[in-house]
Amino acid sequence: MAGFAYPRSSLLRMGCTIYTAVHDPGYEGQPTYLMHVLNPIIIYKDARIAQIVYIECNKVNGEYEGIYNEKIK
């Protein structure tokens, strides 16, 4: 599985967006995003700011084995 994260439309309506990257197959850990705030807003703890869409990968050259993978540590 691979994942793509997108900002929620309510976040966009408030004048804020996030920049994301692909969650590679095999990656385990906390995702990291960059938030770009164009309008002063208040974001509460545990607020839903993004949604992740997962897709099944039929052909993969291997799983993520980078240094940021928590299962390697």
PQR file with spaces between the fields and no chain letter, atoms N, CA, C, O and H, PARSE charges and radii, in Angstrom:
ATOM       1  N    MET     1       0.835   -1.177    0.000 -0.4000 1.5000
ATOM       2  CA   MET     1       0.000    0.000    0.000 -0.0000 2.0000
ATOM       3  C    MET     1       0.881    1.241    0.000  0.5500 1.7000
ATOM       4  O    MET     1       1.955    1.255    0.601 -0.5500 1.4000
ATOM       5  N    ALA     2       0.420    2.265   -0.671 -0.4000 1.5000
ATOM       6  CA   ALA     2       1.044    3.587   -0.645 -0.0000 2.0000
ATOM       7  C    ALA     2      -0.044    4.577   -0.258  0.5500 1.7000
ATOM       8  O    ALA     2      -1.224    4.337   -0.512 -0.5500 1.4000
ATOM       9  H    ALA     2      -0.453    2.253   -1.159  0.4000 1.0000
ATOM      10  N    GLY     3       0.341    5.674    0.348 -0.4000 1.5000
ATOM      11  CA   GLY     3      -0.647    6.646    0.791 -0.0000 2.0000
ATOM      12  C    GLY     3      -0.343    8.042    0.288  0.5500 1.7000
ATOM      13  O    GLY     3       0.816    8.439    0.171 -0.5500 1.4000
ATOM      14  H    GLY     3       1.300    5.869    0.555  0.4000 1.0000
ATOM      15  N    PHE     4      -1.400    8.778   -0.008 -0.4000 1.5000
ATOM      16  CA   PHE     4      -1.298   10.174   -0.431 -0.0000 2.0000
ATOM      17  C    PHE     4      -2.163   11.002    0.511  0.5500 1.7000
ATOM      18  O    PHE     4      -3.341   10.696    0.692 -0.5500 1.4000
ATOM      19  H    PHE     4      -2.342    8.454    0.086  0.4000 1.0000
ATOM      20  N    ALA     5      -1.600   12.044    1.112 -0.4000 1.5000
ATOM      21  CA   ALA     5      -2.345   12.878    2.053 -0.0000 2.0000
ATOM      22  C    ALA     5      -2.768   14.172    1.370  0.5500 1.7000
ATOM      23  O    ALA     5      -2.011   14.776    0.611 -0.5500 1.4000
ATOM      24  H    ALA     5      -0.642   12.292    0.965  0.4000 1.0000
ATOM      25  N    TYR     6      -4.000   14.578    1.662 -0.4000 1.5000
ATOM      26  CA   TYR     6      -4.566   15.797    1.088 -0.0000 2.0000
ATOM      27  C    TYR     6      -5.169   16.642    2.203  0.5500 1.7000
ATOM      28  O    TYR     6      -5.685   16.096    3.178 -0.5500 1.4000
ATOM      29  H    TYR     6      -4.616   14.087    2.279  0.4000 1.0000
ATOM      30  N    PRO     7      -5.112   17.977    2.072 -0.5600 1.5000
ATOM      31  CA   PRO     7      -5.746   18.813    3.089  0.2800 2.0000
ATOM      32  C    PRO     7      -7.260   18.686    3.020  0.5500 1.7000
ATOM      33  O    PRO     7      -7.820   18.493    1.941 -0.5500 1.4000
ATOM      34  N    ARG     8      -7.920   18.793    4.156 -0.4000 1.5000
ATOM      35  CA   ARG     8      -9.383   18.779    4.190 -0.0000 2.0000
ATOM      36  C    ARG     8      -9.898   20.109    3.640  0.5500 1.7000
ATOM      37  O    ARG     8      -9.238   21.139    3.776 -0.5500 1.4000
ATOM      38  H    ARG     8      -7.465   18.950    5.033  0.4000 1.0000
ATOM      39  N    SER     9     -11.058   20.085    3.030 -0.4000 1.5000
ATOM      40  CA   SER     9     -11.602   21.300    2.424 -0.0000 2.0000
ATOM      41  C    SER     9     -11.877   22.379    3.472  0.5500 1.7000
ATOM      42  O    SER     9     -11.772   23.567    3.167 -0.5500 1.4000
ATOM      43  H    SER     9     -11.595   19.248    2.919  0.4000 1.0000
ATOM      44  N    SER    10     -12.226   21.991    4.695 -0.4000 1.5000
ATOM      45  CA   SER    10     -12.457   22.992    5.736 -0.0000 2.0000
ATOM      46  C    SER    10     -11.168   23.744    6.069  0.5500 1.7000
ATOM      47  O    SER    10     -11.215   24.931    6.393 -0.5500 1.4000
ATOM      48  H    SER    10     -12.311   21.026    4.943  0.4000 1.0000
ATOM      49  N    LEU    11     -10.024   23.072    5.994 -0.4000 1.5000
ATOM      50  CA   LEU    11      -8.743   23.728    6.221 -0.0000 2.0000
ATOM      51  C    LEU    11      -8.476   24.744    5.115  0.5500 1.7000
ATOM      52  O    LEU    11      -8.012   25.853    5.382 -0.5500 1.4000
ATOM      53  H    LEU    11      -9.987   22.108    5.730  0.4000 1.0000
ATOM      54  N    LEU    12      -8.769   24.367    3.883 -0.4000 1.5000
ATOM      55  CA   LEU    12      -8.570   25.275    2.754 -0.0000 2.0000
ATOM      56  C    LEU    12      -9.474   26.502    2.854  0.5500 1.7000
ATOM      57  O    LEU    12      -9.047   27.615    2.548 -0.5500 1.4000
ATOM      58  H    LEU    12      -9.147   23.467    3.666  0.4000 1.0000
ATOM      59  N    ARG    13     -10.715   26.302    3.281 -0.4000 1.5000
ATOM      60  CA   ARG    13     -11.654   27.430    3.416 -0.0000 2.0000
ATOM      61  C    ARG    13     -11.195   28.435    4.465  0.5500 1.7000
ATOM      62  O    ARG    13     -11.541   29.614    4.384 -0.5500 1.4000
ATOM      63  H    ARG    13     -11.062   25.398    3.530  0.4000 1.0000
ATOM      64  N    MET    14     -10.417   27.980    5.452 -0.4000 1.5000
ATOM      65  CA   MET    14      -9.918   28.879    6.485 -0.0000 2.0000
ATOM      66  C    MET    14      -8.640   29.602    6.052  0.5500 1.7000
ATOM      67  O    MET    14      -8.105   30.405    6.816 -0.5500 1.4000
ATOM      68  H    MET    14     -10.136   27.023    5.517  0.4000 1.0000
ATOM      69  N    GLY    15      -8.146   29.335    4.858 -0.4000 1.5000
ATOM      70  CA   GLY    15      -6.947   30.003    4.376 -0.0000 2.0000
ATOM      71  C    GLY    15      -5.666   29.332    4.802  0.5500 1.7000
ATOM      72  O    GLY    15      -4.694   29.997    5.158 -0.5500 1.4000
ATOM      73  H    GLY    15      -8.580   28.682    4.238  0.4000 1.0000
ATOM      74  N    CYS    16      -5.665   28.008    4.767 -0.4000 1.5000
ATOM      75  CA   CYS    16      -4.516   27.238    5.216 -0.0000 2.0000
ATOM      76  C    CYS    16      -4.416   25.983    4.349  0.5500 1.7000
ATOM      77  O    CYS    16      -5.438   25.451    3.916 -0.5500 1.4000
ATOM      78  H    CYS    16      -6.455   27.468    4.478  0.4000 1.0000
ATOM      79  N    THR    17      -3.209   25.509    4.096 -0.4000 1.5000
ATOM      80  CA   THR    17      -3.043   24.267    3.347 -0.0000 2.0000
ATOM      81  C    THR    17      -1.860   23.498    3.925  0.5500 1.7000
ATOM      82  O    THR    17      -1.125   24.013    4.767 -0.5500 1.4000
ATOM      83  H    THR    17      -2.379   25.942    4.448  0.4000 1.0000
ATOM      84  N    ILE    18      -1.685   22.276    3.470 -0.4000 1.5000
ATOM      85  CA   ILE    18      -0.538   21.479    3.893 -0.0000 2.0000
ATOM      86  C    ILE    18       0.177   20.932    2.662  0.5500 1.7000
ATOM      87  O    ILE    18      -0.431   20.685    1.621 -0.5500 1.4000
ATOM      88  H    ILE    18      -2.282   21.858    2.785  0.4000 1.0000
ATOM      89  N    TYR    19       1.460   20.755    2.811 -0.4000 1.5000
ATOM      90  CA   TYR    19       2.277   20.132    1.774 -0.0000 2.0000
ATOM      91  C    TYR    19       2.685   18.756    2.287  0.5500 1.7000
ATOM      92  O    TYR    19       3.118   18.612    3.430 -0.5500 1.4000
ATOM      93  H    TYR    19       1.955   20.956    3.657  0.4000 1.0000
ATOM      94  N    THR    20       2.544   17.766    1.444 -0.4000 1.5000
ATOM      95  CA   THR    20       2.787   16.394    1.868 -0.0000 2.0000
ATOM      96  C    THR    20       3.685   15.678    0.868  0.5500 1.7000
ATOM      97  O    THR    20       4.086   16.239   -0.152 -0.5500 1.4000
ATOM      98  H    THR    20       2.193   17.884    0.516  0.4000 1.0000
ATOM      99  N    ALA    21       3.983   14.449    1.184 -0.4000 1.5000
ATOM     100  CA   ALA    21       4.744   13.586    0.280 -0.0000 2.0000
ATOM     101  C    ALA    21       4.058   12.223    0.249  0.5500 1.7000
ATOM     102  O    ALA    21       3.130   11.974    1.018 -0.5500 1.4000
ATOM     103  H    ALA    21       3.657   13.994    2.013  0.4000 1.0000
ATOM     104  N    VAL    22       4.503   11.369   -0.614 -0.4000 1.5000
ATOM     105  CA   VAL    22       3.940   10.025   -0.729 -0.0000 2.0000
ATOM     106  C    VAL    22       4.401    9.196    0.470  0.5500 1.7000
ATOM     107  O    VAL    22       5.565    9.256    0.866 -0.5500 1.4000
ATOM     108  H    VAL    22       5.257   11.571   -1.238  0.4000 1.0000
ATOM     109  N    HIS    23       3.483    8.429    1.036 -0.4000 1.5000
ATOM     110  CA   HIS    23       3.831    7.468    2.080 -0.0000 2.0000
ATOM     111  C    HIS    23       4.160    6.157    1.358  0.5500 1.7000
ATOM     112  O    HIS    23       3.267    5.438    0.911 -0.5500 1.4000
ATOM     113  H    HIS    23       2.537    8.381    0.714  0.4000 1.0000
ATOM     114  N    ASP    24       5.440    5.868    1.257 -0.4000 1.5000
ATOM     115  CA   ASP    24       5.913    4.722    0.485 -0.0000 2.0000
ATOM     116  C    ASP    24       5.467    3.395    1.086  0.5500 1.7000
ATOM     117  O    ASP    24       5.261    3.298    2.295 -0.5500 1.4000
ATOM     118  H    ASP    24       6.165    6.453    1.621  0.4000 1.0000
ATOM     119  N    PRO    25       5.317    2.369    0.243 -0.5600 1.5000
ATOM     120  CA   PRO    25       5.004    1.034    0.753  0.2800 2.0000
ATOM     121  C    PRO    25       6.083    0.582    1.744  0.5500 1.7000
ATOM     122  O    PRO    25       7.276    0.704    1.468 -0.5500 1.4000
ATOM     123  N    GLY    26       5.658    0.064    2.888 -0.4000 1.5000
ATOM     124  CA   GLY    26       6.594   -0.425    3.891 -0.0000 2.0000
ATOM     125  C    GLY    26       6.978    0.595    4.940  0.5500 1.7000
ATOM     126  O    GLY    26       7.580    0.229    5.949 -0.5500 1.4000
ATOM     127  H    GLY    26       4.689   -0.036    3.112  0.4000 1.0000
ATOM     128  N    TYR    27       6.649    1.872    4.738 -0.4000 1.5000
ATOM     129  CA   TYR    27       6.994    2.892    5.729 -0.0000 2.0000
ATOM     130  C    TYR    27       6.115    2.750    6.961  0.5500 1.7000
ATOM     131  O    TYR    27       4.900    2.579    6.854 -0.5500 1.4000
ATOM     132  H    TYR    27       6.159    2.169    3.918  0.4000 1.0000
ATOM     133  N    GLU    28       6.730    2.823    8.117 -0.4000 1.5000
ATOM     134  CA   GLU    28       5.999    2.818    9.380 -0.0000 2.0000
ATOM     135  C    GLU    28       6.515    3.980   10.207  0.5500 1.7000
ATOM     136  O    GLU    28       7.725    4.169   10.336 -0.5500 1.4000
ATOM     137  H    GLU    28       7.716    2.962    8.204  0.4000 1.0000
ATOM     138  N    GLY    29       5.621    4.742   10.754 -0.4000 1.5000
ATOM     139  CA   GLY    29       6.039    5.850   11.591 -0.0000 2.0000
ATOM     140  C    GLY    29       5.078    7.015   11.494  0.5500 1.7000
ATOM     141  O    GLY    29       4.027    6.918   10.860 -0.5500 1.4000
ATOM     142  H    GLY    29       4.639    4.589   10.648  0.4000 1.0000
ATOM     143  N    GLN    30       5.441    8.100   12.116 -0.4000 1.5000
ATOM     144  CA   GLN    30       4.627    9.302   12.154 -0.0000 2.0000
ATOM     145  C    GLN    30       4.838   10.091   10.862  0.5500 1.7000
ATOM     146  O    GLN    30       5.977   10.409   10.521 -0.5500 1.4000
ATOM     147  H    GLN    30       6.294    8.179   12.631  0.4000 1.0000
ATOM     148  N    PRO    31       3.770   10.411   10.139 -0.5600 1.5000
ATOM     149  CA   PRO    31       3.945   11.230    8.936  0.2800 2.0000
ATOM     150  C    PRO    31       4.267   12.675    9.311  0.5500 1.7000
ATOM     151  O    PRO    31       3.865   13.150   10.373 -0.5500 1.4000
ATOM     152  N    THR    32       4.981   13.357    8.450 -0.4000 1.5000
ATOM     153  CA   THR    32       5.348   14.754    8.675 -0.0000 2.0000
ATOM     154  C    THR    32       4.849   15.592    7.510  0.5500 1.7000
ATOM     155  O    THR    32       5.072   15.251    6.348 -0.5500 1.4000
ATOM     156  H    THR    32       5.307   12.971    7.588  0.4000 1.0000
ATOM     157  N    TYR    33       4.171   16.694    7.829 -0.4000 1.5000
ATOM     158  CA   TYR    33       3.644   17.597    6.800 -0.0000 2.0000
ATOM     159  C    TYR    33       4.103   19.014    7.105  0.5500 1.7000
ATOM     160  O    TYR    33       4.494   19.324    8.230 -0.5500 1.4000
ATOM     161  H    TYR    33       3.991   16.971    8.772  0.4000 1.0000
ATOM     162  N    LEU    34       4.053   19.865    6.097 -0.4000 1.5000
ATOM     163  CA   LEU    34       4.352   21.278    6.253 -0.0000 2.0000
ATOM     164  C    LEU    34       3.052   22.050    6.097  0.5500 1.7000
ATOM     165  O    LEU    34       2.363   21.906    5.088 -0.5500 1.4000
ATOM     166  H    LEU    34       3.735   19.613    5.183  0.4000 1.0000
ATOM     167  N    MET    35       2.711   22.867    7.086 -0.4000 1.5000
ATOM     168  CA   MET    35       1.479   23.644    7.025 -0.0000 2.0000
ATOM     169  C    MET    35       1.801   25.079    6.613  0.5500 1.7000
ATOM     170  O    MET    35       2.697   25.710    7.176 -0.5500 1.4000
ATOM     171  H    MET    35       3.271   22.984    7.906  0.4000 1.0000
ATOM     172  N    HIS    36       1.066   25.585    5.631 -0.4000 1.5000
ATOM     173  CA   HIS    36       1.229   26.951    5.136 -0.0000 2.0000
ATOM     174  C    HIS    36      -0.024   27.729    5.529  0.5500 1.7000
ATOM     175  O    HIS    36      -1.109   27.483    5.003 -0.5500 1.4000
ATOM     176  H    HIS    36       0.339   25.073    5.175  0.4000 1.0000
ATOM     177  N    VAL    37       0.137   28.670    6.460 -0.4000 1.5000
ATOM     178  CA   VAL    37      -0.997   29.438    6.984 -0.0000 2.0000
ATOM     179  C    VAL    37      -1.016   30.808    6.306  0.5500 1.7000
ATOM     180  O    VAL    37      -0.074   31.589    6.446 -0.5500 1.4000
ATOM     181  H    VAL    37       1.019   28.870    6.888  0.4000 1.0000
ATOM     182  N    LEU    38      -2.085   31.091    5.578 -0.4000 1.5000
ATOM     183  CA   LEU    38      -2.237   32.362    4.884 -0.0000 2.0000
ATOM     184  C    LEU    38      -3.168   33.311    5.624  0.5500 1.7000
ATOM     185  O    LEU    38      -3.225   34.497    5.299 -0.5500 1.4000
ATOM     186  H    LEU    38      -2.849   30.457    5.465  0.4000 1.0000
ATOM     187  N    ASN    39      -3.889   32.814    6.601 -0.4000 1.5000
ATOM     188  CA   ASN    39      -4.869   33.578    7.346 -0.0000 2.0000
ATOM     189  C    ASN    39      -4.776   33.126    8.807  0.5500 1.7000
ATOM     190  O    ASN    39      -4.770   31.922    9.064 -0.5500 1.4000
ATOM     191  H    ASN    39      -3.843   31.851    6.865  0.4000 1.0000
ATOM     192  N    PRO    40      -4.703   34.048    9.768 -0.5600 1.5000
ATOM     193  CA   PRO    40      -4.608   33.617   11.175  0.2800 2.0000
ATOM     194  C    PRO    40      -5.792   32.724   11.568  0.5500 1.7000
ATOM     195  O    PRO    40      -6.951   33.101   11.397 -0.5500 1.4000
ATOM     196  N    ILE    41      -5.484   31.548   12.092 -0.4000 1.5000
ATOM     197  CA   ILE    41      -6.518   30.599   12.483 -0.0000 2.0000
ATOM     198  C    ILE    41      -6.133   29.944   13.805  0.5500 1.7000
ATOM     199  O    ILE    41      -4.987   30.037   14.245 -0.5500 1.4000
ATOM     200  H    ILE    41      -4.542   31.241   12.231  0.4000 1.0000
ATOM     201  N    ILE    42      -7.082   29.296   14.421 -0.4000 1.5000
ATOM     202  CA   ILE    42      -6.829   28.495   15.616 -0.0000 2.0000
ATOM     203  C    ILE    42      -7.100   27.049   15.258  0.5500 1.7000
ATOM     204  O    ILE    42      -8.177   26.715   14.763 -0.5500 1.4000
ATOM     205  H    ILE    42      -8.013   29.221   14.063  0.4000 1.0000
ATOM     206  N    ILE    43      -6.119   26.187   15.508 -0.4000 1.5000
ATOM     207  CA   ILE    43      -6.284   24.761   15.263 -0.0000 2.0000
ATOM     208  C    ILE    43      -6.195   24.060   16.608  0.5500 1.7000
ATOM     209  O    ILE    43      -5.190   24.170   17.311 -0.5500 1.4000
ATOM     210  H    ILE    43      -5.245   26.458   15.909  0.4000 1.0000
ATOM     211  N    TYR    44      -7.236   23.348   16.957 -0.4000 1.5000
ATOM     212  CA   TYR    44      -7.304   22.677   18.241 -0.0000 2.0000
ATOM     213  C    TYR    44      -6.614   21.322   18.197  0.5500 1.7000
ATOM     214  O    TYR    44      -6.485   20.715   17.134 -0.5500 1.4000
ATOM     215  H    TYR    44      -8.052   23.258   16.386  0.4000 1.0000
ATOM     216  N    LYS    45      -6.176   20.860   19.348 -0.4000 1.5000
ATOM     217  CA   LYS    45      -5.536   19.554   19.468 -0.0000 2.0000
ATOM     218  C    LYS    45      -6.473   18.481   18.915  0.5500 1.7000
ATOM     219  O    LYS    45      -7.681   18.521   19.145 -0.5500 1.4000
ATOM     220  H    LYS    45      -6.281   21.353   20.212  0.4000 1.0000
ATOM     221  N    ASP    46      -5.913   17.541   18.198 -0.4000 1.5000
ATOM     222  CA   ASP    46      -6.624   16.421   17.571 -0.0000 2.0000
ATOM     223  C    ASP    46      -7.583   16.854   16.460  0.5500 1.7000
ATOM     224  O    ASP    46      -8.460   16.083   16.069 -0.5500 1.4000
ATOM     225  H    ASP    46      -4.931   17.508   18.012  0.4000 1.0000
ATOM     226  N    ALA    47      -7.427   18.065   15.954 -0.4000 1.5000
ATOM     227  CA   ALA    47      -8.258   18.511   14.833 -0.0000 2.0000
ATOM     228  C    ALA    47      -7.883   17.717   13.589  0.5500 1.7000
ATOM     229  O    ALA    47      -6.710   17.416   13.372 -0.5500 1.4000
ATOM     230  H    ALA    47      -6.715   18.691   16.271  0.4000 1.0000
ATOM     231  N    ARG    48      -8.867   17.381   12.782 -0.4000 1.5000
ATOM     232  CA   ARG    48      -8.614   16.655   11.538 -0.0000 2.0000
ATOM     233  C    ARG    48      -8.265   17.669   10.451  0.5500 1.7000
ATOM     234  O    ARG    48      -9.112   18.458   10.032 -0.5500 1.4000
ATOM     235  H    ARG    48      -9.820   17.625   12.958  0.4000 1.0000
ATOM     236  N    ILE    49      -7.017   17.643   10.001 -0.4000 1.5000
ATOM     237  CA   ILE    49      -6.567   18.614    9.013 -0.0000 2.0000
ATOM     238  C    ILE    49      -6.278   17.980    7.653  0.5500 1.7000
ATOM     239  O    ILE    49      -6.163   18.684    6.650 -0.5500 1.4000
ATOM     240  H    ILE    49      -6.328   17.002   10.342  0.4000 1.0000
ATOM     241  N    ALA    50      -6.160   16.662    7.619 -0.4000 1.5000
ATOM     242  CA   ALA    50      -5.820   15.986    6.372 -0.0000 2.0000
ATOM     243  C    ALA    50      -6.557   14.661    6.278  0.5500 1.7000
ATOM     244  O    ALA    50      -7.061   14.130    7.268 -0.5500 1.4000
ATOM     245  H    ALA    50      -6.254   16.090    8.434  0.4000 1.0000
ATOM     246  N    GLN    51      -6.603   14.148    5.068 -0.4000 1.5000
ATOM     247  CA   GLN    51      -7.133   12.798    4.853 -0.0000 2.0000
ATOM     248  C    GLN    51      -6.146   12.048    3.967  0.5500 1.7000
ATOM     249  O    GLN    51      -5.604   12.601    3.010 -0.5500 1.4000
ATOM     250  H    GLN    51      -6.193   14.579    4.263  0.4000 1.0000
ATOM     251  N    ILE    52      -5.926   10.797    4.299 -0.4000 1.5000
ATOM     252  CA   ILE    52      -4.963    9.980    3.561 -0.0000 2.0000
ATOM     253  C    ILE    52      -5.723    8.985    2.700  0.5500 1.7000
ATOM     254  O    ILE    52      -6.618    8.284    3.173 -0.5500 1.4000
ATOM     255  H    ILE    52      -6.366   10.348    5.077  0.4000 1.0000
ATOM     256  N    VAL    53      -5.351    8.938    1.433 -0.4000 1.5000
ATOM     257  CA   VAL    53      -5.933    7.988    0.487 -0.0000 2.0000
ATOM     258  C    VAL    53      -4.887    6.909    0.228  0.5500 1.7000
ATOM     259  O    VAL    53      -3.769    7.207   -0.192 -0.5500 1.4000
ATOM     260  H    VAL    53      -4.625    9.508    1.049  0.4000 1.0000
ATOM     261  N    TYR    54      -5.251    5.665    0.478 -0.4000 1.5000
ATOM     262  CA   TYR    54      -4.340    4.540    0.264 -0.0000 2.0000
ATOM     263  C    TYR    54      -4.664    3.851   -1.045  0.5500 1.7000
ATOM     264  O    TYR    54      -5.830    3.690   -1.408 -0.5500 1.4000
ATOM     265  H    TYR    54      -6.160    5.422    0.819  0.4000 1.0000
ATOM     266  N    ILE    55      -3.612    3.445   -1.752 -0.4000 1.5000
ATOM     267  CA   ILE    55      -3.795    2.683   -2.986 -0.0000 2.0000
ATOM     268  C    ILE    55      -2.965    1.405   -2.897  0.5500 1.7000
ATOM     269  O    ILE    55      -1.916    1.366   -2.254 -0.5500 1.4000
ATOM     270  H    ILE    55      -2.666    3.576   -1.458  0.4000 1.0000
ATOM     271  N    GLU    56      -3.458    0.377   -3.551 -0.4000 1.5000
ATOM     272  CA   GLU    56      -2.732   -0.882   -3.585 -0.0000 2.0000
ATOM     273  C    GLU    56      -1.694   -0.822   -4.699  0.5500 1.7000
ATOM     274  O    GLU    56      -1.997   -0.414   -5.820 -0.5500 1.4000
ATOM     275  H    GLU    56      -4.311    0.409   -4.074  0.4000 1.0000
ATOM     276  N    CYS    57      -0.488   -1.227   -4.387 -0.4000 1.5000
ATOM     277  CA   CYS    57       0.603   -1.228   -5.368 -0.0000 2.0000
ATOM     278  C    CYS    57       0.824   -2.653   -5.841  0.5500 1.7000
ATOM     279  O    CYS    57       1.189   -3.521   -5.047 -0.5500 1.4000
ATOM     280  H    CYS    57      -0.242   -1.559   -3.476  0.4000 1.0000
ATOM     281  N    ASN    58       0.609   -2.901   -7.117 -0.4000 1.5000
ATOM     282  CA   ASN    58       0.788   -4.244   -7.657 -0.0000 2.0000
ATOM     283  C    ASN    58       2.256   -4.576   -7.914  0.5500 1.7000
ATOM     284  O    ASN    58       2.696   -5.691   -7.637 -0.5500 1.4000
ATOM     285  H    ASN    58       0.313   -2.195   -7.762  0.4000 1.0000
ATOM     286  N    LYS    59       3.014   -3.620   -8.441 -0.4000 1.5000
ATOM     287  CA   LYS    59       4.426   -3.849   -8.720 -0.0000 2.0000
ATOM     288  C    LYS    59       5.247   -2.861   -7.914  0.5500 1.7000
ATOM     289  O    LYS    59       5.142   -1.649   -8.102 -0.5500 1.4000
ATOM     290  H    LYS    59       2.656   -2.713   -8.667  0.4000 1.0000
ATOM     291  N    VAL    60       6.070   -3.392   -7.010 -0.4000 1.5000
ATOM     292  CA   VAL    60       6.913   -2.553   -6.171 -0.0000 2.0000
ATOM     293  C    VAL    60       8.316   -3.132   -6.204  0.5500 1.7000
ATOM     294  O    VAL    60       8.486   -4.350   -6.165 -0.5500 1.4000
ATOM     295  H    VAL    60       6.156   -4.376   -6.858  0.4000 1.0000
ATOM     296  N    ASN    61       9.325   -2.266   -6.276 -0.4000 1.5000
ATOM     297  CA   ASN    61      10.716   -2.714   -6.302 -0.0000 2.0000
ATOM     298  C    ASN    61      11.261   -2.971   -4.904  0.5500 1.7000
ATOM     299  O    ASN    61      12.476   -3.062   -4.730 -0.5500 1.4000
ATOM     300  H    ASN    61       9.186   -1.276   -6.307  0.4000 1.0000
ATOM     301  N    GLY    62      10.411   -3.087   -3.928 -0.4000 1.5000
ATOM     302  CA   GLY    62      10.816   -3.283   -2.541 -0.0000 2.0000
ATOM     303  C    GLY    62      10.100   -2.290   -1.655  0.5500 1.7000
ATOM     304  O    GLY    62       9.461   -1.353   -2.132 -0.5500 1.4000
ATOM     305  H    GLY    62       9.424   -3.013   -4.070  0.4000 1.0000
ATOM     306  N    GLU    63      10.215   -2.506   -0.367 -0.4000 1.5000
ATOM     307  CA   GLU    63       9.594   -1.609    0.582 -0.0000 2.0000
ATOM     308  C    GLU    63      10.585   -0.555    1.039  0.5500 1.7000
ATOM     309  O    GLU    63      11.792   -0.684    0.838 -0.5500 1.4000
ATOM     310  H    GLU    63      10.734   -3.267    0.021  0.4000 1.0000
ATOM     311  N    TYR    64      10.051    0.497    1.660 -0.4000 1.5000
ATOM     312  CA   TYR    64      10.876    1.588    2.167 -0.0000 2.0000
ATOM     313  C    TYR    64      11.843    1.049    3.209  0.5500 1.7000
ATOM     314  O    TYR    64      11.434    0.372    4.153 -0.5500 1.4000
ATOM     315  H    TYR    64       9.070    0.603    1.823  0.4000 1.0000
ATOM     316  N    GLU    65      13.135    1.351    3.036 -0.4000 1.5000
ATOM     317  CA   GLU    65      14.162    0.902    3.971 -0.0000 2.0000
ATOM     318  C    GLU    65      15.054    2.060    4.403  0.5500 1.7000
ATOM     319  O    GLU    65      16.205    1.849    4.784 -0.5500 1.4000
ATOM     320  H    GLU    65      13.467    1.901    2.269  0.4000 1.0000
ATOM     321  N    GLY    66      14.533    3.271    4.347 -0.4000 1.5000
ATOM     322  CA   GLY    66      15.320    4.451    4.694 -0.0000 2.0000
ATOM     323  C    GLY    66      15.554    4.606    6.184  0.5500 1.7000
ATOM     324  O    GLY    66      15.031    3.837    6.991 -0.5500 1.4000
ATOM     325  H    GLY    66      13.597    3.443    4.038  0.4000 1.0000
ATOM     326  N    ILE    67      16.333    5.594    6.536 -0.4000 1.5000
ATOM     327  CA   ILE    67      16.728    5.799    7.940 -0.0000 2.0000
ATOM     328  C    ILE    67      15.574    6.304    8.793  0.5500 1.7000
ATOM     329  O    ILE    67      15.668    6.252   10.020 -0.5500 1.4000
ATOM     330  H    ILE    67      16.757    6.219    5.881  0.4000 1.0000
ATOM     331  N    TYR    68      14.488    6.792    8.195 -0.4000 1.5000
ATOM     332  CA   TYR    68      13.381    7.333    8.969 -0.0000 2.0000
ATOM     333  C    TYR    68      12.323    6.289    9.284  0.5500 1.7000
ATOM     334  O    TYR    68      11.280    6.628    9.843 -0.5500 1.4000
ATOM     335  H    TYR    68      14.413    6.834    7.199  0.4000 1.0000
ATOM     336  N    ASN    69      12.558    5.046    8.946 -0.4000 1.5000
ATOM     337  CA   ASN    69      11.594    3.994    9.216 -0.0000 2.0000
ATOM     338  C    ASN    69      11.701    3.533   10.659  0.5500 1.7000
ATOM     339  O    ASN    69      12.772    3.107   11.091 -0.5500 1.4000
ATOM     340  H    ASN    69      13.405    4.770    8.492  0.4000 1.0000
ATOM     341  N    GLU    70      10.616    3.610   11.410 -0.4000 1.5000
ATOM     342  CA   GLU    70      10.652    3.258   12.829 -0.0000 2.0000
ATOM     343  C    GLU    70      10.901    1.783   13.081  0.5500 1.7000
ATOM     344  O    GLU    70      11.443    1.424   14.127 -0.5500 1.4000
ATOM     345  H    GLU    70       9.746    3.957   11.060  0.4000 1.0000
ATOM     346  N    LYS    71      10.517    0.909   12.139 -0.4000 1.5000
ATOM     347  CA   LYS    71      10.689   -0.513   12.409 -0.0000 2.0000
ATOM     348  C    LYS    71      12.153   -0.943   12.301  0.5500 1.7000
ATOM     349  O    LYS    71      12.501   -2.033   12.756 -0.5500 1.4000
ATOM     350  H    LYS    71      10.077    1.200   11.290  0.4000 1.0000
ATOM     351  N    ILE    72      13.018   -0.116   11.712 -0.4000 1.5000
ATOM     352  CA   ILE    72      14.444   -0.434   11.606 -0.0000 2.0000
ATOM     353  C    ILE    72      15.167   -0.086   12.894  0.5500 1.7000
ATOM     354  O    ILE    72      16.163   -0.723   13.236 -0.5500 1.4000
ATOM     355  H    ILE    72      12.736    0.769   11.342  0.4000 1.0000
ATOM     356  N    LYS    73      14.675    0.927   13.619 -0.4000 1.5000
ATOM     357  CA   LYS    73      15.364    1.412   14.822 -0.0000 2.0000
ATOM     358  C    LYS    73      15.323    0.405   15.936  0.5500 1.7000
ATOM     359  O    LYS    73      15.856    0.657   17.016 -0.5500 1.4000
ATOM     360  H    LYS    73      13.866    1.445   13.341  0.4000 1.0000
